[in-house]
Structure formats: C-alpha cells, structure tokens
C-alpha cells in the first residue's frame, strides 16, 4: 500500500557514505527531504544530486535536512560523489543511503515486495526508484512526487513546495497555484468571516469560498 499524506513514514536503520543512521533520529526536529535514484553513475541523477548540493544554504535556512538514496553501495557512492561535484560545482555535504538490499525502497513502496537486483543490473531494473518525499519534524509525510527516469526533477519547485508546506503548517493557511514567498495566501474555508477578521485582519473576498490575505505575522 502506498504511503499517504500525514502518515508517519517508516523508520529504518541504514548505512550511508557518512556512516550508519536511524532515520527518525537523523531527522530530529528538522524537516527532511528524501530523494531516491535508480543507480549511481547515471546521467540525470548526477545532475540532480549536483542541483541539491547547490542549494545547501537554502535547505539550512528552512531547517531542512536532505538525504539521497540509491540502490548501490557505499563504495560506489563515494566514487560517484566526485562526478556529482564536478557537474554541480558544489560539495556534496549530505548523506547518501546505500539501499543495495532494497529494504528502504520496498518499505517506501518504491519497488514491489518481490523486486530484486540481478547480476549486471541496469537502472531499468530499479526504474521506479525516482521519488521525492518531504517529511515534517513530526515524521509524517507532507508531500511526495514521483518522476520517470528521463525527466530531471526541478528542485526549485521542490524548494517552493517546501516553503508552501512550512507556511501552511505554521500559519494555518493554504497557498494558491504558483504561490511564492511574499504573495498572498488563502484563508481555509473552515474559518468563518468573523474568525478570519480576528485572526488575519483585512482580507479580500474573491468568491464566497475564496478569501485571500497577507501571511500573518
């Protein structure tokens, strides 16, 4: 069964290129982004890891830890990092999980329970392992995105989605399509006009069920 929004994500112990972790302990009081890949030394994934490395300061501003996962082992991860840093022009300071036994991939429903890695495997053998999970400090899944092998992920959009999630969780609002930090937000339909006035002050009624306001605070 697929992981659902607001479910607690599976905890696990894993080896990474930075040593062993227990996932929930590693998250701690931070937000976390787990992003997965079908194999090391693949072209699209190398550009993606580079893009994540470039955003180091942005993740830190948002109290967010990032962690990659690939179905290869630690030795391959350590060798691959040189390629990632060459392409991305930034240090890979985040850990990469070694999921060569597929335990994590199966627990997170990225691969079927009977999946295995044959000798001489190619990325096609683990092609579905191309998912982004944004996880809150409460260890619950807040958002997931799954991509095909041929389409590189837009980490600017993932950063935007993280901003929207953090704003909605801390301010009790929703965000409209294409929302960016600094733009107006939506007052939830469950809040009546009287309570909205008390909580948010002035607001604009676009439709009876669509009211916008500045981000409170």
C-alpha positions as CSV (number, residue, x, y, z in Angstrom):
1,X,0.0,0.0,0.0
2,X,1.3,3.5,-0.9
3,X,2.4,5.9,1.7
4,X,-0.3,8.5,2.3
5,X,0.0,12.2,3.2
6,X,0.1,12.7,7.0
7,X,1.1,9.1,7.7
8,X,4.2,8.5,9.8
9,X,6.9,7.4,7.4
10,X,8.7,4.1,8.1
11,X,11.7,4.3,10.3
12,X,14.8,2.4,9.3
13,X,18.4,1.8,10.0
14,X,20.8,2.2,7.0
15,X,24.4,2.6,6.0
16,X,25.3,5.9,4.3
17,X,28.5,7.3,2.9
18,X,28.7,9.3,6.2
19,X,28.1,6.3,8.5
20,X,25.0,4.5,9.9
21,X,21.8,6.3,10.7
22,X,18.4,5.6,12.3
23,X,16.2,7.7,10.0
24,X,13.8,9.2,12.6
25,X,16.7,10.1,14.9
26,X,18.6,11.6,12.0
27,X,15.6,13.8,11.2
28,X,15.4,15.0,14.8
29,X,13.5,18.3,15.0
30,X,14.1,19.2,11.4
31,X,12.2,18.9,8.1
32,X,13.7,16.3,5.8
33,X,13.7,15.6,2.1
34,X,14.4,12.0,1.0
35,X,15.1,11.7,-2.7
36,X,15.8,8.5,-4.4
37,X,17.6,7.3,-7.6
38,X,17.7,4.0,-9.5
39,X,21.5,3.8,-9.7
40,X,24.8,5.6,-9.2
41,X,26.8,6.9,-12.2
42,X,23.6,7.7,-14.2
43,X,23.4,11.0,-16.1
44,X,20.1,12.5,-15.0
45,X,20.7,11.5,-11.3
46,X,24.2,13.1,-11.4
47,X,22.7,16.4,-12.4
48,X,20.0,16.2,-9.7
49,X,22.5,15.5,-6.9
50,X,24.5,18.4,-8.1
51,X,21.4,20.6,-8.0
52,X,20.7,19.6,-4.4
53,X,24.3,20.3,-3.4
54,X,24.0,23.8,-4.9
55,X,21.0,24.5,-2.6
56,X,22.8,23.8,0.7
57,X,22.3,27.3,2.1
58,X,18.6,27.2,1.1
59,X,17.9,23.9,2.9
60,X,19.7,25.2,6.0
61,X,17.6,28.4,6.0
62,X,14.5,26.2,6.1
63,X,15.7,23.9,8.9
64,X,15.7,21.1,6.4
65,X,18.0,18.1,6.0
66,X,18.4,16.4,2.7
67,X,19.4,12.8,2.1
68,X,19.7,10.8,-1.1
69,X,19.1,7.1,-1.6
70,X,20.4,4.8,-4.3
71,X,20.4,1.0,-4.7
72,X,24.2,0.9,-4.9
73,X,26.6,0.5,-2.0
74,X,28.7,3.0,0.0
75,X,31.9,2.4,-2.1
76,X,30.1,3.3,-5.3
77,X,28.5,6.4,-3.6
78,X,31.9,7.7,-2.5
79,X,33.3,7.2,-6.0
80,X,30.2,8.9,-7.6
81,X,30.5,12.0,-5.4
82,X,33.5,13.2,-7.5
83,X,31.4,13.2,-10.6
84,X,28.5,15.0,-8.8
85,X,30.7,17.7,-7.5
86,X,32.3,18.2,-11.0
87,X,28.9,18.6,-12.6
88,X,27.2,20.6,-9.9
89,X,30.2,22.7,-8.8
90,X,29.3,22.3,-5.2
91,X,30.3,20.0,-2.3
92,X,28.1,17.0,-1.6
93,X,27.7,17.5,2.1
94,X,24.6,15.4,2.6
95,X,24.5,11.7,3.1
96,X,23.6,9.1,0.5
97,X,21.9,5.9,1.7
98,X,23.1,2.5,0.4
99,X,20.0,0.6,-0.3
100,X,21.6,-2.3,-2.2
101,X,19.3,-4.7,-0.3
102,X,16.2,-2.7,-1.4
103,X,14.8,-2.6,2.2
104,X,14.1,1.1,2.1
105,X,12.8,1.1,-1.4
106,X,10.3,-1.6,-0.6
107,X,9.3,0.0,2.8
108,X,8.6,3.2,1.0
109,X,6.7,1.5,-1.8
110,X,9.1,2.5,-4.5
111,X,9.5,-1.1,-5.6
112,X,7.3,-4.2,-5.3
113,X,8.0,-6.6,-2.4
114,X,9.3,-9.3,-4.8
115,X,11.8,-7.0,-6.5
116,X,15.4,-8.0,-6.6
117,X,18.6,-6.7,-8.3
118,X,20.0,-9.2,-10.8
119,X,23.7,-9.5,-11.6
120,X,24.8,-6.9,-14.1
121,X,21.8,-4.8,-13.3
122,X,21.0,-1.6,-15.1
123,X,19.0,1.4,-14.0
124,X,15.9,-0.1,-15.7
125,X,15.9,-2.9,-13.0
126,X,15.1,-0.2,-10.4
127,X,13.5,2.4,-12.6
128,X,10.6,3.2,-10.2
129,X,13.0,4.4,-7.5
130,X,12.6,8.1,-8.5
131,X,10.6,9.7,-5.7
132,X,10.9,12.8,-3.6
133,X,9.4,12.7,0.0
134,X,9.1,15.8,2.1
135,X,8.8,14.9,5.7
136,X,7.9,17.1,8.7
137,X,9.6,17.2,12.1
138,X,6.6,15.0,13.3
139,X,8.0,12.3,11.0
140,X,4.8,12.5,8.9
141,X,4.8,12.6,5.1
142,X,3.8,16.0,3.9
143,X,4.3,15.6,0.1
144,X,5.6,13.1,-2.5
145,X,6.5,13.4,-6.1
146,X,7.5,10.6,-8.5
147,X,9.3,11.1,-11.8
148,X,10.2,8.9,-14.7
149,X,13.9,8.1,-15.4
150,X,14.1,10.5,-18.3
151,X,12.9,13.7,-16.6
152,X,15.2,15.5,-14.2
153,X,13.5,16.9,-11.1
154,X,13.1,20.7,-10.7
155,X,14.5,21.3,-7.2
156,X,13.4,24.9,-7.4
157,X,9.8,23.6,-7.4
158,X,10.6,21.3,-4.5
159,X,12.0,24.3,-2.6
160,X,8.8,26.3,-3.4
161,X,6.7,23.4,-2.2
162,X,8.7,23.2,1.0
163,X,8.1,26.9,1.6
164,X,4.3,26.4,1.0
165,X,4.2,23.5,3.3
166,X,6.0,25.3,6.1
167,X,3.9,28.4,5.7
168,X,0.6,26.4,5.7
169,X,1.7,24.4,8.8
170,X,2.9,27.3,10.8
171,X,0.3,30.0,9.8
172,X,-2.9,27.9,9.4
173,X,-3.4,29.0,5.8
174,X,-3.4,27.4,2.3
175,X,-1.5,28.6,-0.7
176,X,-2.8,29.2,-4.3
177,X,-1.4,27.9,-7.5
178,X,2.1,29.1,-8.3
179,X,2.4,30.7,-4.9
180,X,5.8,32.2,-4.0
181,X,7.0,33.5,-0.6
182,X,5.7,37.0,-0.1
183,X,2.5,36.5,-2.0
184,X,-1.0,36.4,-0.5
185,X,-2.3,33.2,0.9
186,X,-5.8,31.6,1.2
187,X,-7.9,31.6,4.3
188,X,-9.2,28.0,4.9
189,X,-12.9,27.5,4.1
190,X,-13.4,26.1,7.7
191,X,-12.7,29.6,9.1
192,X,-15.8,31.9,9.1
193,X,-15.5,35.6,8.2
194,X,-15.7,36.7,11.8
195,X,-12.9,34.5,12.9
196,X,-10.9,35.3,9.8
197,X,-11.1,39.0,10.7
198,X,-9.9,38.3,14.2
199,X,-7.0,36.0,13.1
200,X,-5.9,37.6,9.8
201,X,-7.2,41.2,9.9
202,X,-8.1,42.5,6.4
203,X,-8.8,40.0,3.7
204,X,-10.1,40.0,0.1
205,X,-13.2,38.0,-0.8
206,X,-12.7,36.8,-4.4
207,X,-15.5,34.3,-4.1
208,X,-17.6,33.3,-1.1
209,X,-15.3,30.3,-0.6
210,X,-12.0,32.0,-1.8
211,X,-10.6,34.6,0.5
212,X,-7.0,35.9,0.3
213,X,-4.9,37.7,2.8
214,X,-1.3,38.6,3.7
215,X,0.7,35.9,5.5
216,X,0.0,36.6,9.2
217,X,3.0,37.6,11.3
